[in-house]
Amino acid sequence: QVQLVESGGGLVQPGGSLRLSCSASGSIFSFTAMGWYRQAPGKQRELVATMSKGGYTYHADSVKGRFTITRDNAKDTLYLEMNSLKPEDTAVYFCYARDAVGNSYWGQGTQVTVSS
């Protein structure tokens, strides 16, 4: 069973930075895609960024230029570098992965709070 474990969330002031990590129990190179979603209180879960097996990345317009998705295959870890954080970035951030047969896997989420 694939397990994804996020870490790196916390409280940060507006304009600050955080780096989220998502560690997988197996080789992340086996996934066809990985990415990050977030869910703010009272809102639907929304896509933040994705990365394909081939390294193609997508970032939502709301985070483009501020957030960057990367991965380290040797460490089986996906990252989300978040800079210039805004209060509206406050949410629980979830890591997800999709395998070659279409199964999706989710982490438990990590809270990011942007507040002064």
Secondary structure, 3 states (H helix, E strand, C coil): CCCEEEECCEEECCCCCEEEEEEECCCHHHCCEEEEEEECCCCCCEEEEEEECCCCEEECCCCCCCEEEEEEHHHCEEEEEECCCCHHHCEEEEEEEECCCCCEEECCCEEEEECC
